[in-house]
Amino acid sequence: MSEPLITTTDLAAYLQRDLDQYSADLAVRGASGLVRTYCGWGISRAVETLTVDANGGISVNLPTLKLNDVTAVRVDGELLDPDDYMWGGNGVLVARHRWPGRLRAVEADVDHGYDPTPDEVRIVVSVMAGRVYANPEGLIQRSSGDSSKSFTSGVLTDLEMRLISAYRLT
């Protein structure tokens, strides 16, 4: 399981108050997961093996936008010589010849992601976690007499999606 994109201490500082640790942890983990799901990758720095489909062309895209290092590449389990491929910081692997045209054919051992997590991502996770923490029932709307208040607890707003669009896989 990936570490959250912010800490509960970050959330407490953002909300400027003491928090129930259990509820804050759930809010932070939930908001981090929602942002990662929207972006299509983990965002924060990790060392892991990524497996992707190949279509018979010379390039495949790894699910990352910040590739820091590639330590090994395997095709159908067979280790490639580093001279047989090149990689770019945006997550592209280019074969000297061609990748096979098969599902889950390419595995890459990589170091990827941001350290520290970008500020735009941190603020969006903080705002979303704050909404989740403040509205644990997931209310959409509350009415009392002539007044009504709407909530957006567990969803990204249009502004938040624009703020983190640079970190979203296409």
WOQUI-V753672 format. One record per backbone hydrogen bond with DSSP energy under -1.0 kcal/mol. NH is the residue of the N-H (numbers start at 1). CO is the residue of the C=O. If there is no record, write none. Layout:
NH_CO ; NH_CO
//
This chain:
11_7 ; 12_8 ; 13_9 ; 14_10 ; 15_11 ; 16_12 ; 17_12 ; 24_20 ; 25_21 ; 26_22 ; 27_23 ; 28_24 ; 29_25 ; 30_26 ; 31_27 ; 32_28 ; 33_29 ; 34_30 ; 35_31 ; 36_32 ; 37_33 ; 38_34 ; 39_35 ; 40_36 ; 44_42 ; 45_114 ; 46_112 ; 48_110 ; 50_108 ; 52_106 ; 54_102 ; 56_100 ; 60_93 ; 62_91 ; 64_62 ; 67_89 ; 68_111 ; 69_111 ; 71_109 ; 72_109 ; 74_107 ; 75_78 ; 76_105 ; 78_75 ; 80_73 ; 84_81 ; 85_82 ; 86_94 ; 88_92 ; 91_88 ; 93_60 ; 94_86 ; 95_58 ; 96_84 ; 99_57 ; 102_100 ; 105_102 ; 106_52 ; 107_74 ; 108_50 ; 109_72 ; 110_48 ; 111_69 ; 112_46 ; 113_66 ; 114_43 ; 122_118 ; 123_119 ; 124_120 ; 125_121 ; 126_122 ; 127_123 ; 128_124 ; 129_125 ; 130_126 ; 131_127 ; 132_128 ; 133_129 ; 134_130 ; 135_131 ; 138_135 ; 142_149 ; 144_147 ; 147_144 ; 149_142 ; 151_140 ; 161_157 ; 162_158 ; 163_159 ; 164_160 ; 167_164 ; 168_165 ; 169_39
//
